[in-house]
Structures are given as structure tokens and as C-alpha cells.
Amino acid sequence: MKIRARLTWWYAAILVVSLIVMGIGTYAQIAEQMRHNHRHYLWEHALDETSEMVFEVGLPSVIVGIVSGWWIARHALKPVTALTEAVEKVHDGNLREQLTRSGNGDELDRLTEVFNSMTMRLDGSFQRIREFTLHASHELKTPLTVMRGELETALREENLTAAQRERLESQIDEIERLAKIVDGLTLLTRADAGQVKLNFETVRLDDLVRESFADAKILAQPQNIHVNLAACDNVSVSGDRHRLRQLLLNLADNAIKYNHPNGEVTISLQRNNGFAEFKIENTGTGLSPELQPRVFERFFRGDSSHSNGVEGCGLGLSIAQWITGAHHGNIQFISEPDKLTTVSVRLPGAGAPA
């Protein structure tokens, strides 16, 4: 029950109790006057007069009081409703926007001031976290580059044994994995800070889909996964070609990595009511319903029993979500465990291609 309704019911209860008290008092007063004045009316006359007074005067007063109380509660709590609606719109991207204060110095104005102060502190904390992540990622790039260069130089030596060569190649693979994590963190951190610039132009999305389809077939060969291009309509979008290609490759890479050997991946691109709808399906293990809401969280890799043997760091879908949002689209993840997993991307089209 809302506060407004609760206050109205409390107010109505108080008025009813007041009416009952008024009736008892009126009845007692009339009876006392009859005794003192030695009037020969029956007690029923006193009860009739009391009832008449209560119903003709008290009951309309109660109704007017209830309506007035509801109106007062509604207008008194209107600032609370406005504050609630404003707070609902607050998220980590607009913490610097201050809520409008009434300036009258009441409790709600004070509450708004406290909330604005809290959001400013949160924004400062998030800013420090972003700066730390960005600086740490930047500082890690140089030693990783140096380590890789040294390992590649050592790998070119001719007197290496097979075991030594295998160990060096394994170390280079791990450095590449670390470099991908650093690059992903750097990209997401810069995106959070609004430092990533996108070069918007008209892009033939069907061309990018065909390119990613060709890349996916190469990536799928080690696991003998069949990649199928079900549909590829001619459709153009307004966006950054490099980021859109990164989006498609991330989704294709995920569909192959989280799949069964000899499984299937189906890619499709369709034009629908001025939108480009891209879908990629795979026959992997999938995710349980309780884990699916977390699929776009950073470093989330699903059920550990199925993802421990899969290369990756859990940033691919987070990057895909950011790229989709930056292009004013939306991305959706639907999974039926051990059956089919579908990732859908919907982007606003830029008209028919020339």
C-alpha cells in the first residue's frame, strides 16, 4: 500500500473515531440537560436527536474530511513521487547530474541534497577505479611486449630441443592471452570514460558478415565445427567499420569456443522494418536460466565446469554489448542448455545499399 493511501486511511479512521466520540458526547449532554430541566421526554428522544445530529452534520463532515485528507496527502507527497522518478533514472553513466532541489529547506530538500552528495562520491570512486584500470593496463603493455620479443628471439635459436621450443611457444601463447586481456580492459575502461571515438560512416553490414563467416570457418576447423550462413540480406548501417567487425568476430569466436566438437554454428543477417538483425546460433552446452542475466558482466565465463578448458577471459560479450550500445542497437542472449544458444544483435539500418 502506498504512503498516500495509508495516510488517507489513517486520517479516515481518526475522523470516524472523532465522530463516534462526538456522538457519545452529544448524547450525554442532551441527557444531562433533560435531567436538569426536568423535561419529560423519553430517553429515546435524546437518542433520536443525537443520531439526527450525527448523520446530518457529522457524517458529511467526515466525508469532506476524508476527501480533503486525500487531497492534502496527494499534494504533500507529490515531491516524493518526483524524487523517486528522478532517482530511478540514475545510473553509473549520469552520476554527475544533480537532482533538482526545491530550495525550501524541508526534509525532502535535505534528502535531495544528501542524495546528490552520495552520487558525487560514487562518481569519484568510479572515476578513480577507471583511472587505476587504465593506468595499470597501459603500464602492463610495455613489459608484455618486451617479454614476447625476448621469447620470440629465443625461439629462433637453432640449438633448442623440442621440449624447450614447446615451452617457449606455450609462454608466448600465455603472453598473447594476457595482452588480449589488457587490450580488452583498456577498451572498456576508455569506453566508460567516453574516450573512445567512433568514426561513423555508411557500412555494408552484409560484407562484414561474409568476412566474419569466412573467418569463423577457419576458427572452427580444429574442432570440426560446421559453420553455416543461413541468410545474408543486403543491408547497410551507420557505424564504425572496425568496431562492427570486432563485434561480429567476438560473437563468432564465442560461438565456436563454447561449442561441442562436430557441432554447428549458424549465422544470419536479415533486414526487418528498417533494422539490421544479426543472429548467431551454436550447439554448445549453453547457460542455465539463473546465469543468463550475468552473461554480459565483465570476466563472467558461465559454469566453471564447462569453461575451465576454454581459452578466454570473459570480456568478449562485454565488448560486444558496448559496441552494440554505441551504435544505438541492442543485443540479446538466449540459451537452452545442451540444445541451442542464440545471440541476437539489432542495429538501426542506414537504408538500402547503393
Helices and strands as residue ranges (DSSP letters): H 3-36, H 43-53, I 54-58, H 59-76, H 78-88, H 107-155, H 162-192, E 201-204, H 205-220, G 221-223, E 226-232, E 236-239, H 241-257, E 264-272, E 275-282, G 292-294, H 304-307, H 316-326, E 330-336, E 340-348
